[in-house]
Amino acid sequence: MTRSSTDDRDSRLIFDNIPGLIALLSATGELEVVNRQLIEYFGQTLDELKSWGNNDTVHPEDLPGVIDVFSRSIAAGRPYEIVQRFKRSDGVYRWFHNRGFPIRDTDGTVIRWCVLLIDVDEQQRAEDALRESERNLKTIIDTIPGVAWSARPDGTADFLNQTYLDYTGLKAKDGMDWGWTAAVHPDDLNGLLAEWQRATSAEESGEAEARLRRHDGEYRWFLFRSNALRDETGAVVKWYGTNIDIEDRKRAEEELRRKENFLATAQRLSSSGSFSWCLDTNEVVFSEEAYRIFGFERDSPPTLAEIDSRIHPDDRHLLPEKRNAAKATGEGQDYEIRLLMPDGSVKYLHTTSSEIQEATGRRLYIGALQDVTQRRLADEALNKARSELAHVSRVTALGALTASIAHEISQPLSGIITNAGTCLRMLDADPPNLDGARETARRTIRDGNRASDVITRLRALFSNKEFSLESMDLNDAAREVIALSLNDLQRNQVVTHTELTRDEALVTGDRIQLQQVILNLLRNASEAMVDVGERPRHLLVRTEREGTGYVRLLVRDTGVGIGSQSMDRLFDSFYTTKSGGMGIGLSISRAIIERHHGRLWAEPNRGPGTTFAFSIPVCSKETTCARSMSSLIPSG
């Protein structure tokens, strides 16, 4: 069983065993999920319960009011509370406290409603009995020199004493139900209501702090406390509470908090923390930033053993030495030590401390520790960058020409070997296939000349010599490369499509080198689809106009694709995503295209795979292209 299924089962068990009738509704109020207790109480299926407004689930006398409150609450996205009657499976109607509240996402949008139905039938009867005594109690409570109040089991206020009314300036009728919230500071209201709803739902005493507006408009801090009155069964039938003015205490706490925040902010900005260590009891106290640096939870003071467990194994001998020296001599300490964090990362810590002696004679070390990891990492990164720069310089000095030739002539050499083998088989046939052997020999000579041309062009590329420039049709060049690669593509089960422009795609450039770029892109696309088995291996070669002055050729595959990090480095020399690659094909291809005043790039497809494309200037039919050809010839 997976962890997810276990969590779902546990969640359902908890949901079904909550001592109450619970339902979850959609954002628009449609019933979606109910717990086991609710099904058992009503004796209806979920589909039947979804029609609660059209059957006798709700008492007919209560139904109009319930629908009205429920509809307005759903529309406004606000909690609702209703006391109403529901019909039990045996046909008996009982009073329930129906409470619903919205569940919101991080943006505040209502995504679901939670409804809690609590049987209050006995409570309702008990409340009726209490009303008379409460009328007598009101007179007594009004004379108490303190802010007092009472509320129904659902948390709605039903009484505010006269001191409460005089302080806030509210009228008794305006403060009933949730009207008292008008005197609560807007910034504190949500938190206060949440705590109050938690206490009433849990049926336990509650305590919260909030600002209450005085009749003259001034807000002062109060401590809200509530206690439950229960019947003989233990059910809550009434809530009673008092509000105590704590304005002076809050001001003192705020001043202390401001100073603590000032110190904590300064330590955070400097990545430093503070600590104290009692030499007599080994008690250790950490500042907030010290907890963060060591990665300790703030629920308990750290111990020496916990601190030792964070020390890097290679440095663990150092800390006991420093402690023994401190106890023996009382001298100040100044040292650097490493921490090994639970995630395997290493922190560098610079620690300074000195001893003070309290009036009681207790020896205490006060110290500061600073996380200098970033500084150390920056130094290491700088050294690494210098090393890499030196490596690149050495690699560049070796010259890429030899590796380039080996890479770029591999295809024609493979053709030579294949053609030679075919020629021998034709000659060994009985009778010998002389015509086929001659044609194969011609292809062997063609591929040999092509390998020679590739070497000549690569030398020109890396020695800055002139290209062999000509006016050429890029469509024809692409067709030739596709024909040359067709056997390899078919062997890899690649289905090749072409979408070439109907008119000529005339460009000025070195035909061999441009075809070498196309061949490299085709080969890379084919290799990218070798491991694809769940979908067809499609390869598209397309040429198209790019604006008025360029023609573009793209090669699109349906392969495994390239990650975003690799995409940024594809054209770097010696970088490859293939296990046996040399990492120079795309680098050379980009150099060739840039030599033709063009650009080469790659981008991920919307579906699977990657698209490589290059664009180079066109050569119009109306011109001789002499000007374009001369611009491609290096001046060096």
SETORNU-906712 format. One record per residue (C-alpha): residue number from 1; x, y, z. Coordinates in Angstrom, 1 decimal, decimal comma. Layout:
BEGIN
PT|NUM|X|Y|Z
...
END
This chain:
BEGIN
PT|1|0,0|0,0|0,0
PT|2|1,4|3,4|-0,9
PT|3|1,7|6,2|1,5
PT|4|-1,0|8,2|-0,3
PT|5|-3,5|5,4|-0,1
PT|6|-2,7|4,9|3,6
PT|7|-3,1|8,6|4,3
PT|8|-6,5|8,6|2,4
PT|9|-7,6|5,6|4,5
PT|10|-6,5|7,2|7,7
PT|11|-8,2|10,5|6,8
PT|12|-11,4|8,6|6,0
PT|13|-11,2|6,7|9,3
PT|14|-10,8|10,0|11,2
PT|15|-13,6|11,6|9,2
PT|16|-16,0|8,8|9,9
PT|17|-15,2|8,6|13,6
PT|18|-15,5|12,3|14,5
PT|19|-18,3|12,4|17,1
PT|20|-20,6|14,5|15,0
PT|21|-22,4|14,7|11,7
PT|22|-20,1|16,2|9,1
PT|23|-20,6|17,0|5,5
PT|24|-18,3|18,6|2,8
PT|25|-19,9|20,8|0,1
PT|26|-18,6|22,2|-3,1
PT|27|-17,8|25,9|-3,4
PT|28|-21,4|26,4|-4,8
PT|29|-23,1|24,5|-2,0
PT|30|-23,6|21,0|-3,6
PT|31|-23,3|18,1|-1,2
PT|32|-20,2|16,0|-2,0
PT|33|-19,0|13,9|1,0
PT|34|-20,7|12,9|4,3
PT|35|-19,3|10,9|7,2
PT|36|-20,7|7,6|8,5
PT|37|-22,5|9,1|11,5
PT|38|-24,5|11,3|9,2
PT|39|-25,6|8,5|6,9
PT|40|-26,6|6,4|9,9
PT|41|-28,6|9,2|11,5
PT|42|-30,7|10,1|8,4
PT|43|-30,8|6,5|7,0
PT|44|-30,5|7,9|3,5
PT|45|-28,0|7,4|0,7
PT|46|-25,7|10,3|-0,4
PT|47|-27,8|10,8|-3,6
PT|48|-31,0|11,1|-1,4
PT|49|-29,3|13,5|0,9
PT|50|-28,4|15,7|-2,0
PT|51|-32,1|16,5|-2,4
PT|52|-32,5|17,7|1,2
PT|53|-34,3|20,8|0,1
PT|54|-37,0|18,8|-1,7
PT|55|-37,8|16,0|0,8
PT|56|-38,7|15,9|4,5
PT|57|-35,1|15,8|5,7
PT|58|-35,5|19,3|7,2
PT|59|-38,6|20,1|9,2
PT|60|-41,2|21,8|6,9
PT|61|-41,5|24,7|9,4
PT|62|-37,7|25,3|9,4
PT|63|-37,1|24,7|5,6
PT|64|-37,7|28,2|4,3
PT|65|-35,5|29,9|6,8
PT|66|-32,8|27,3|6,4
PT|67|-32,8|27,7|2,6
PT|68|-32,7|31,5|2,9
PT|69|-29,7|31,5|5,4
PT|70|-27,9|28,8|3,5
PT|71|-28,3|30,5|0,1
PT|72|-27,2|33,9|1,4
PT|73|-24,2|32,4|3,1
PT|74|-23,0|30,5|0,0
PT|75|-23,4|33,6|-2,1
PT|76|-21,5|35,8|0,3
PT|77|-18,9|33,2|1,2
PT|78|-19,5|33,7|4,9
PT|79|-20,1|31,2|7,7
PT|80|-23,6|30,5|8,8
PT|81|-25,1|29,0|11,9
PT|82|-28,7|27,7|12,2
PT|83|-30,6|25,9|14,9
PT|84|-33,1|23,7|13,1
PT|85|-34,8|20,3|13,2
PT|86|-33,7|17,3|11,2
PT|87|-35,7|14,0|10,8
PT|88|-33,9|11,0|12,2
PT|89|-34,1|7,6|10,3
PT|90|-37,0|6,5|12,7
PT|91|-39,1|9,6|11,7
PT|92|-38,4|11,7|14,8
PT|93|-37,4|15,3|14,4
PT|94|-34,6|16,5|16,7
PT|95|-33,1|20,0|17,1
PT|96|-29,6|20,4|15,6
PT|97|-27,1|23,2|15,6
PT|98|-26,2|23,5|11,8
PT|99|-22,9|25,3|11,4
PT|100|-21,2|25,8|8,0
PT|101|-18,0|27,6|7,2
PT|102|-16,0|28,1|4,0
PT|103|-12,6|26,6|3,3
PT|104|-10,4|29,0|1,4
PT|105|-7,1|28,6|-0,6
PT|106|-4,1|30,8|-0,2
PT|107|-5,7|33,5|-2,4
PT|108|-8,8|33,6|-0,2
PT|109|-11,1|31,9|-2,8
PT|110|-13,7|29,6|-1,4
PT|111|-12,9|26,0|-2,6
PT|112|-15,2|24,0|-0,3
PT|113|-17,7|24,3|2,6
PT|114|-17,6|22,2|5,8
PT|115|-20,9|21,7|7,6
PT|116|-21,1|20,4|11,2
PT|117|-24,4|19,2|12,6
PT|118|-24,6|18,9|16,3
PT|119|-27,6|17,4|18,1
PT|120|-28,8|20,0|20,6
PT|121|-32,2|18,7|21,3
PT|122|-31,6|18,2|25,0
PT|123|-29,7|21,4|25,1
PT|124|-32,6|23,3|23,6
PT|125|-34,8|22,0|26,4
PT|126|-32,2|22,9|29,0
PT|127|-31,9|26,4|27,6
PT|128|-35,6|26,9|28,0
PT|129|-35,3|26,0|31,6
PT|130|-32,4|28,4|32,1
PT|131|-34,0|31,4|30,5
PT|132|-35,9|32,3|33,6
PT|133|-32,9|32,0|35,9
PT|134|-30,8|34,0|33,4
PT|135|-33,2|36,9|33,6
PT|136|-32,6|37,0|37,3
PT|137|-28,8|36,6|36,8
PT|138|-28,7|39,5|34,4
PT|139|-29,5|42,0|37,1
PT|140|-26,6|40,7|39,2
PT|141|-24,2|40,6|36,4
PT|142|-25,0|44,2|35,3
PT|143|-23,8|45,4|38,7
PT|144|-20,4|43,7|38,4
PT|145|-17,7|46,3|37,8
PT|146|-16,2|44,4|34,9
PT|147|-16,9|43,6|31,2
PT|148|-18,9|40,4|31,2
PT|149|-21,0|38,5|28,7
PT|150|-22,7|35,3|27,8
PT|151|-23,3|33,4|24,6
PT|152|-25,3|30,5|23,3
PT|153|-23,7|27,1|22,7
PT|154|-23,0|28,1|19,1
PT|155|-21,0|31,1|20,2
PT|156|-23,5|33,8|19,3
PT|157|-23,8|36,5|22,1
PT|158|-27,1|36,7|23,9
PT|159|-26,1|39,0|26,7
PT|160|-23,7|41,9|27,3
PT|161|-23,6|43,4|30,8
PT|162|-24,2|47,1|31,3
PT|163|-20,5|47,7|31,9
PT|164|-19,8|46,2|28,5
PT|165|-22,4|48,4|26,9
PT|166|-21,2|51,5|28,7
PT|167|-17,6|50,9|27,7
PT|168|-18,2|50,2|24,0
PT|169|-21,2|52,5|23,5
PT|170|-23,2|49,7|21,9
PT|171|-26,9|49,3|22,5
PT|172|-28,0|45,9|23,8
PT|173|-29,9|44,9|20,7
PT|174|-27,0|45,9|18,4
PT|175|-24,5|43,8|20,4
PT|176|-26,4|40,5|20,2
PT|177|-25,5|37,5|18,0
PT|178|-22,3|38,8|16,3
PT|179|-23,0|42,5|16,6
PT|180|-20,4|42,8|19,4
PT|181|-17,7|42,3|16,8
PT|182|-18,3|45,9|15,6
PT|183|-16,3|47,1|18,6
PT|184|-13,3|44,8|17,9
PT|185|-10,4|46,2|16,0
PT|186|-10,6|45,1|12,3
PT|187|-7,0|43,7|12,4
PT|188|-7,8|41,5|15,4
PT|189|-11,3|40,3|14,4
PT|190|-10,5|37,3|12,3
PT|191|-8,0|35,9|14,8
PT|192|-10,5|36,4|17,7
PT|193|-13,3|34,8|15,8
PT|194|-11,2|31,9|14,8
PT|195|-10,2|31,2|18,4
PT|196|-13,8|31,7|19,6
PT|197|-15,1|29,2|16,9
PT|198|-12,3|26,8|17,8
PT|199|-13,3|26,9|21,5
PT|200|-17,0|26,5|20,8
PT|201|-16,4|23,7|18,4
PT|202|-14,1|21,9|20,9
PT|203|-16,4|22,8|23,8
PT|204|-13,5|23,9|25,9
PT|205|-12,5|27,1|27,7
PT|206|-10,9|29,7|25,5
PT|207|-8,6|32,6|25,8
PT|208|-7,6|35,3|23,2
PT|209|-6,3|38,8|23,0
PT|210|-7,8|41,6|20,9
PT|211|-8,3|45,4|20,9
PT|212|-11,7|46,7|21,9
PT|213|-13,0|50,1|20,9
PT|214|-14,0|52,4|23,7
PT|215|-17,1|54,6|23,4
PT|216|-14,8|57,6|22,6
PT|217|-13,1|55,7|19,7
PT|218|-9,9|54,7|21,4
PT|219|-8,8|51,0|21,1
PT|220|-7,4|49,2|24,1
PT|221|-6,1|45,6|24,4
PT|222|-8,3|43,2|26,3
PT|223|-7,9|39,6|27,3
PT|224|-11,0|37,6|26,3
PT|225|-11,7|34,6|28,5
PT|226|-14,6|32,1|28,3
PT|227|-15,9|29,2|30,3
PT|228|-18,6|26,7|29,4
PT|229|-21,7|25,9|31,5
PT|230|-22,6|22,2|31,0
PT|231|-25,7|20,2|31,7
PT|232|-25,7|16,9|33,6
PT|233|-24,6|15,1|30,4
PT|234|-21,6|17,4|30,0
PT|235|-23,0|19,2|27,0
PT|236|-22,4|22,9|26,7
PT|237|-25,6|24,9|27,3
PT|238|-24,1|28,3|27,8
PT|239|-20,9|30,2|27,5
PT|240|-19,8|32,9|30,0
PT|241|-16,9|35,2|29,7
PT|242|-15,1|38,3|30,8
PT|243|-12,8|40,8|29,0
PT|244|-9,9|42,2|31,1
PT|245|-8,1|45,4|30,1
PT|246|-4,4|44,5|29,5
PT|247|-3,3|47,7|27,6
PT|248|-0,5|48,6|30,0
PT|249|0,9|45,0|29,9
PT|250|0,7|44,9|26,1
PT|251|2,7|48,1|25,8
PT|252|5,4|46,8|28,0
PT|253|5,5|43,5|26,0
PT|254|5,7|45,5|22,7
PT|255|8,6|47,5|23,9
PT|256|10,4|44,4|25,0
PT|257|9,5|42,7|21,7
PT|258|10,8|45,7|19,7
PT|259|14,2|45,5|21,4
PT|260|14,4|41,7|20,9
PT|261|13,5|42,1|17,2
PT|262|16,1|44,8|16,8
PT|263|18,7|42,4|18,2
PT|264|17,4|39,4|16,1
PT|265|17,4|41,5|12,9
PT|266|20,9|42,7|13,5
PT|267|22,1|39,1|14,1
PT|268|20,2|37,8|11,0
PT|269|21,7|40,4|8,7
PT|270|25,2|39,6|10,0
PT|271|24,5|35,8|10,0
PT|272|25,6|35,8|13,6
PT|273|24,1|34,5|16,8
PT|274|24,8|34,6|20,5
PT|275|25,0|32,0|23,2
PT|276|25,7|31,6|26,9
PT|277|27,3|28,6|28,6
PT|278|27,3|28,0|32,3
PT|279|30,5|26,3|33,3
PT|280|29,0|25,1|36,6
PT|281|25,8|23,5|35,2
PT|282|26,6|23,1|31,5
PT|283|23,3|25,0|30,8
PT|284|23,4|26,5|27,3
PT|285|21,1|29,3|26,0
PT|286|20,9|30,2|22,3
PT|287|19,6|33,3|20,5
PT|288|17,1|32,8|17,7
PT|289|19,8|33,1|15,0
PT|290|22,0|30,6|16,8
PT|291|19,1|28,1|16,6
PT|292|18,8|28,8|12,9
PT|293|22,5|28,4|12,3
PT|294|22,6|25,0|14,1
PT|295|19,3|23,9|12,7
PT|296|17,8|23,2|16,1
PT|297|14,1|23,4|17,0
PT|298|13,2|26,2|19,4
PT|299|11,1|24,0|21,6
PT|300|13,9|23,3|24,1
PT|301|17,3|24,6|25,2
PT|302|20,2|22,9|23,3
PT|303|22,5|20,6|25,2
PT|304|26,2|20,1|24,9
PT|305|25,5|16,6|23,4
PT|306|23,3|18,1|20,7
PT|307|25,8|20,7|19,9
PT|308|28,6|18,0|19,6
PT|309|26,4|16,0|17,3
PT|310|26,4|18,9|14,8
PT|311|30,2|19,2|14,7
PT|312|31,9|17,9|11,6
PT|313|33,6|14,5|12,4
PT|314|37,0|15,9|11,4
PT|315|36,6|18,8|13,9
PT|316|35,0|17,0|16,9
PT|317|38,3|16,9|18,8
PT|318|38,5|20,7|18,7
PT|319|35,4|21,6|20,8
PT|320|36,3|19,5|24,0
PT|321|39,8|21,0|23,9
PT|322|38,3|24,5|23,9
PT|323|35,9|23,7|26,7
PT|324|38,6|22,2|28,9
PT|325|40,8|25,3|28,3
PT|326|37,9|27,6|29,2
PT|327|37,3|25,8|32,4
PT|328|40,9|25,6|33,3
PT|329|42,1|29,2|32,5
PT|330|38,9|31,2|31,8
PT|331|40,6|32,7|28,8
PT|332|38,6|34,0|25,8
PT|333|38,1|31,8|22,8
PT|334|38,4|32,6|19,1
PT|335|38,3|29,7|16,6
PT|336|36,6|28,4|13,5
PT|337|34,8|25,1|13,3
PT|338|32,7|23,2|10,8
PT|339|29,1|21,9|11,3
PT|340|27,7|18,9|9,4
PT|341|24,0|19,5|8,9
PT|342|21,4|16,7|8,7
PT|343|21,0|17,2|4,9
PT|344|24,7|16,6|4,5
PT|345|25,7|20,3|3,9
PT|346|28,7|21,8|5,7
PT|347|28,7|25,1|7,5
PT|348|31,7|27,1|8,6
PT|349|31,4|28,7|12,0
PT|350|33,6|31,4|13,5
PT|351|33,2|31,5|17,3
PT|352|34,4|34,1|19,9
PT|353|33,6|34,0|23,6
PT|354|34,8|35,3|26,9
PT|355|34,0|34,6|30,6
PT|356|32,0|36,7|33,0
PT|357|31,3|36,0|36,6
PT|358|27,9|36,8|38,1
PT|359|27,4|38,3|41,5
PT|360|26,3|34,8|42,7
PT|361|29,8|33,5|41,7
PT|362|28,4|31,5|38,8
PT|363|30,9|31,3|35,9
PT|364|29,3|32,1|32,6
PT|365|30,7|32,2|29,1
PT|366|29,1|34,7|26,7
PT|367|29,9|34,2|23,1
PT|368|29,1|35,1|19,5
PT|369|29,1|32,8|16,5
PT|370|29,0|33,8|12,9
PT|371|28,1|31,7|9,9
PT|372|30,9|32,3|7,4
PT|373|29,9|29,6|5,0
PT|374|29,0|32,0|2,2
PT|375|32,3|33,7|2,4
PT|376|34,1|30,3|2,3
PT|377|32,0|29,1|-0,6
PT|378|32,6|32,4|-2,5
PT|379|36,4|31,9|-2,0
PT|380|36,1|28,3|-3,2
PT|381|33,9|29,3|-6,2
PT|382|36,5|32,0|-7,1
PT|383|39,3|29,4|-7,0
PT|384|37,2|26,9|-9,0
PT|385|36,5|29,6|-11,6
PT|386|40,1|30,4|-11,9
PT|387|40,9|26,7|-12,3
PT|388|38,2|26,3|-14,9
PT|389|39,4|29,3|-16,8
PT|390|42,9|27,9|-16,8
PT|391|41,5|24,5|-18,0
PT|392|39,6|26,2|-20,9
PT|393|42,7|28,1|-21,9
PT|394|44,6|24,8|-22,0
PT|395|41,9|23,0|-24,0
PT|396|41,7|25,9|-26,5
PT|397|45,4|25,8|-26,9
PT|398|45,3|22,2|-28,0
PT|399|43,2|23,3|-31,0
PT|400|39,8|21,9|-32,0
PT|401|40,8|21,1|-35,6
PT|402|41,9|17,5|-35,1
PT|403|38,8|16,6|-33,1
PT|404|36,6|18,4|-35,6
PT|405|38,0|16,4|-38,5
PT|406|37,4|13,1|-36,6
PT|407|33,8|14,1|-35,9
PT|408|32,8|15,5|-39,2
PT|409|34,3|12,9|-41,6
PT|410|32,8|9,9|-39,7
PT|411|29,7|9,9|-41,9
PT|412|31,4|9,8|-45,3
PT|413|34,0|7,3|-44,0
PT|414|31,1|5,1|-42,9
PT|415|29,6|5,4|-46,4
PT|416|33,0|4,5|-48,0
PT|417|33,2|1,3|-45,9
PT|418|29,6|0,3|-46,6
PT|419|30,0|1,0|-50,4
PT|420|33,3|-1,0|-50,5
PT|421|31,6|-4,0|-48,8
PT|422|28,7|-3,8|-51,2
PT|423|31,1|-3,6|-54,2
PT|424|32,9|-6,8|-53,0
PT|425|29,7|-8,7|-52,7
PT|426|28,6|-7,7|-56,2
PT|427|31,9|-8,8|-57,6
PT|428|31,8|-12,1|-55,7
PT|429|28,3|-12,9|-57,1
PT|430|28,0|-15,6|-59,8
PT|431|27,9|-14,0|-62,3
PT|432|29,4|-10,8|-61,0
PT|433|27,2|-7,7|-61,0
PT|434|29,6|-5,4|-62,8
PT|435|27,1|-2,6|-63,4
PT|436|26,2|-2,5|-59,7
PT|437|29,8|-2,7|-58,7
PT|438|30,7|0,2|-60,9
PT|439|27,9|2,3|-59,4
PT|440|29,0|1,4|-55,9
PT|441|32,6|2,3|-56,7
PT|442|31,3|5,7|-58,0
PT|443|29,6|6,2|-54,6
PT|444|32,7|5,2|-52,8
PT|445|34,7|7,8|-54,8
PT|446|31,9|10,4|-54,1
PT|447|32,1|9,8|-50,3
PT|448|35,9|9,9|-50,4
PT|449|35,7|13,2|-52,2
PT|450|33,2|14,4|-49,6
PT|451|35,5|13,4|-46,7
PT|452|38,3|15,3|-48,4
PT|453|36,1|18,3|-48,9
PT|454|35,0|18,2|-45,2
PT|455|38,6|18,3|-44,1
PT|456|39,4|21,1|-46,5
PT|457|36,4|23,2|-45,2
PT|458|37,2|22,5|-41,5
PT|459|40,7|23,6|-42,0
PT|460|39,4|26,8|-43,6
PT|461|37,0|27,3|-40,8
PT|462|39,6|27,0|-38,0
PT|463|42,4|28,7|-39,9
PT|464|40,2|31,7|-41,0
PT|465|40,8|31,0|-44,7
PT|466|38,3|31,6|-47,4
PT|467|35,1|29,5|-47,9
PT|468|34,3|28,0|-51,3
PT|469|31,3|30,3|-51,8
PT|470|28,6|29,7|-54,4
PT|471|25,0|30,6|-55,0
PT|472|23,0|27,5|-54,0
PT|473|19,4|26,3|-53,4
PT|474|19,1|25,3|-49,7
PT|475|16,2|23,0|-50,7
PT|476|18,4|20,9|-53,0
PT|477|21,2|20,8|-50,4
PT|478|18,7|19,5|-47,8
PT|479|17,3|16,9|-50,2
PT|480|20,8|15,6|-50,9
PT|481|21,5|15,2|-47,1
PT|482|18,2|13,4|-46,5
PT|483|18,9|11,0|-49,4
PT|484|22,4|10,4|-47,9
PT|485|21,0|9,7|-44,5
PT|486|17,9|7,8|-45,5
PT|487|19,4|4,3|-44,8
PT|488|20,4|5,3|-41,2
PT|489|17,0|7,0|-40,6
PT|490|15,1|3,9|-41,8
PT|491|17,3|1,6|-39,7
PT|492|16,3|3,7|-36,7
PT|493|12,6|3,5|-37,7
PT|494|12,4|7,2|-38,2
PT|495|9,6|8,5|-40,4
PT|496|11,0|11,5|-42,3
PT|497|8,7|14,4|-43,6
PT|498|9,8|17,3|-45,6
PT|499|8,1|20,7|-46,1
PT|500|10,3|22,6|-48,4
PT|501|9,4|26,0|-49,9
PT|502|8,0|25,7|-53,4
PT|503|10,2|28,4|-54,8
PT|504|14,0|28,2|-54,7
PT|505|15,6|29,0|-51,4
PT|506|18,7|30,6|-52,8
PT|507|21,6|31,4|-50,4
PT|508|25,2|32,2|-50,7
PT|509|27,6|29,9|-48,9
PT|510|29,8|26,8|-48,8
PT|511|27,6|23,9|-49,9
PT|512|29,7|21,2|-48,1
PT|513|29,7|23,0|-44,8
PT|514|26,0|23,9|-44,8
PT|515|25,2|20,3|-45,7
PT|516|27,5|19,2|-42,9
PT|517|25,3|21,3|-40,5
PT|518|22,1|19,8|-41,9
PT|519|23,6|16,3|-41,6
PT|520|24,6|16,9|-37,9
PT|521|21,1|18,1|-37,1
PT|522|19,5|15,1|-38,8
PT|523|21,8|12,7|-37,0
PT|524|21,2|14,4|-33,6
PT|525|17,4|14,2|-34,2
PT|526|17,6|10,5|-35,1
PT|527|19,7|9,7|-32,0
PT|528|17,3|11,6|-29,8
PT|529|14,5|9,2|-30,8
PT|530|16,4|5,9|-30,3
PT|531|14,9|5,3|-26,9
PT|532|11,4|6,4|-27,9
PT|533|9,0|3,4|-28,0
PT|534|5,6|4,6|-26,9
PT|535|5,0|7,0|-29,9
PT|536|6,0|7,2|-33,6
PT|537|9,5|8,6|-34,4
PT|538|8,7|11,5|-36,6
PT|539|11,3|13,8|-38,1
PT|540|10,4|17,0|-40,0
PT|541|12,7|19,0|-42,2
PT|542|11,2|22,4|-43,2
PT|543|12,5|25,4|-45,1
PT|544|10,7|28,8|-45,0
PT|545|11,2|32,4|-45,5
PT|546|12,1|34,5|-42,4
PT|547|11,2|38,1|-43,1
PT|548|12,5|39,5|-46,4
PT|549|16,2|38,8|-46,1
PT|550|16,6|35,3|-44,6
PT|551|15,7|31,7|-45,2
PT|552|15,2|29,3|-42,3
PT|553|15,8|25,5|-42,1
PT|554|14,4|23,6|-39,1
PT|555|14,7|20,0|-38,0
PT|556|12,0|18,9|-35,6
PT|557|12,0|15,5|-33,8
PT|558|9,7|13,7|-31,3
PT|559|12,5|12,5|-29,1
PT|560|13,2|12,7|-25,4
PT|561|13,8|16,4|-25,4
PT|562|16,5|18,5|-23,7
PT|563|16,3|19,9|-20,2
PT|564|16,3|23,6|-19,6
PT|565|19,8|23,6|-18,0
PT|566|21,3|21,6|-20,9
PT|567|19,5|23,9|-23,4
PT|568|21,6|26,8|-22,2
PT|569|24,9|24,9|-22,8
PT|570|24,1|22,9|-26,0
PT|571|26,4|24,9|-28,2
PT|572|29,3|25,1|-25,8
PT|573|32,5|23,3|-26,9
PT|574|32,9|19,8|-25,4
PT|575|29,4|19,8|-23,8
PT|576|27,2|16,9|-24,7
PT|577|24,1|15,2|-23,5
PT|578|25,0|11,9|-25,1
PT|579|27,0|9,3|-23,3
PT|580|29,4|8,7|-26,2
PT|581|29,3|12,2|-27,6
PT|582|32,3|14,5|-28,0
PT|583|30,4|17,7|-27,5
PT|584|31,8|19,5|-30,6
PT|585|29,3|18,9|-33,4
PT|586|26,8|21,6|-32,4
PT|587|29,7|24,0|-31,5
PT|588|31,2|23,6|-35,0
PT|589|27,8|23,9|-36,6
PT|590|27,1|27,2|-34,9
PT|591|30,6|28,4|-36,0
PT|592|29,7|27,5|-39,6
PT|593|26,4|29,2|-39,5
PT|594|27,8|32,4|-37,9
PT|595|30,5|32,4|-40,6
PT|596|27,6|32,6|-43,1
PT|597|26,2|35,6|-41,2
PT|598|23,4|33,5|-39,7
PT|599|22,3|32,1|-36,4
PT|600|21,7|28,6|-35,1
PT|601|19,4|27,9|-32,1
PT|602|17,3|25,2|-30,4
PT|603|13,9|25,3|-28,6
PT|604|11,6|22,7|-27,0
PT|605|8,5|21,6|-28,8
PT|606|5,1|22,2|-27,4
PT|607|4,7|18,4|-27,5
PT|608|7,6|15,9|-27,2
PT|609|11,0|16,5|-28,7
PT|610|13,1|19,5|-29,7
PT|611|13,5|21,7|-32,8
PT|612|16,9|22,9|-34,1
PT|613|16,9|25,6|-36,7
PT|614|19,2|28,0|-38,5
PT|615|18,7|31,0|-40,7
PT|616|21,1|32,6|-43,2
PT|617|20,7|35,5|-45,7
PT|618|19,0|34,8|-49,0
PT|619|20,4|35,6|-52,4
PT|620|17,7|37,0|-54,7
PT|621|17,5|35,8|-58,3
PT|622|17,8|39,4|-59,6
PT|623|21,3|39,8|-58,3
PT|624|24,6|37,9|-58,9
PT|625|25,1|37,5|-55,2
PT|626|28,6|38,9|-55,7
PT|627|28,1|41,4|-52,9
PT|628|26,8|38,7|-50,5
PT|629|29,6|36,4|-51,4
PT|630|32,3|39,1|-50,9
PT|631|30,8|39,8|-47,5
PT|632|31,3|36,2|-46,4
PT|633|34,9|36,1|-47,4
PT|634|37,1|36,8|-44,2
PT|635|39,3|39,9|-44,4
PT|636|42,1|38,3|-42,5
END
